[in-house]
Amino acid sequence: MQAIVYPQPNEFRLQDLPVPSPGPDQVLIRVRSTTICATDFKIFAGQFPGTKFPHIPGHEWSGEVVEVGSRVAHVKPGDRVGVEVHVGCGACPPCLNGLYTLCEHYGDVSRGHAHIGFTVPGGMAECCAVPARAVHRLPDPLDFDEGAFTDNIGVALYAVERGGLRAGEGVAVLGPGAFGLLAVQVARALGAGRIVLVGTRQERLRLGRELGADEVVNAAMAADPVAEVKGLFEGKGPQLVVEFAGTEAAAAEAIQMARRGGRVVLAGATAPGRTLQVDLSLIVRGHLDVHGSLANPKAVSARGLELISRGVVKVKPLITHHFPLEAFGRAWEAFRTREGGAYRVMLHPAGT
């Protein structure tokens, strides 16, 4: 099979490799759709501490089951599946509480942990063997491109749910990238009242309006984006703020614009090195709940796929490019340079 391999940081090649054999608790998947996202740049540059080189990347993908291990019962050959990338050991306290994204044995394959596309081979290959616990059968209406959002929709849904959204509440979402636009749609599907999207790229804010945001605020053009957002909620601010921008400034603004007694979910800054500087009295006197949100535990991705299946969350507008696997270099550049307003650049290792 062909696969994209990082032999060392900042280097990739298309390589012929043997098709992997699934273990007793694994499934072998023929990869139909897989995307490039911003996290791939960190992995490529060797900035992710759990990645060992050589490495096959790819953590947003879907395909069809080719073979199943002897202990696998919930999927069978021919099933169309999407993959969530966190697989915990299943035995430590976080895993037993469904928080396998916080597994205490991270990176230890011998204990059953796998972070697909990060610490173990991912979906930038014609075939990939993964733990069966990572796969979700795709609802019938979904195609493979939509199935490649299995991990993404789980991340967005969990962040909104972690904020405890209640029907009719006001919501601000910071960051109009793929996750932010998914969060806008999730909030709308869960019954939010007014939704405001905040960002710096006008074309992305425009798409956010089309996908469900009631108002948009261009933080690069506003004299005071915090005041502008608060003003859209009668000067009080929204009850829930979800941050997917990943910058220090956005995290600080998220806390500043939340209503007193409100909730803030910080989900964008997954890489180390970001430092939050904010007046602590805003949190203490504001009686704010501030949450970090890491990925998509508790099999939330399965419920997210239902939202896509019902059409209340649309992912097709976020897919801007398609390439075969052998054009990985071209696809990489398209995403890096935001060619044509790139959101998600889709590759098709085993064809469409």
Beta strands, then each sheet from edge to edge (+ up, - down):
strand 1: 2-8
strand 2: 11-16
strand 3: 26-36
strand 4: 61-68
strand 5: 80-83
strand 6: 86-87
strand 7: 114-115
strand 8: 127-131
strand 9: 135-137
strand 10: 171-174
strand 11: 195-199
strand 12: 215-218
strand 13: 240-243
strand 14: 263-266
strand 15: 289-292
strand 16: 319-324
strand 17: 344-348
sheet 1: 1+ 2-
sheet 2: 8+ 3- 4+ 5- 9+
sheet 3: 8+ 3- 17+ 16+
sheet 4: 6+ 7-
sheet 5: 12+ 11+ 10+ 13+ 14+ 15+
end
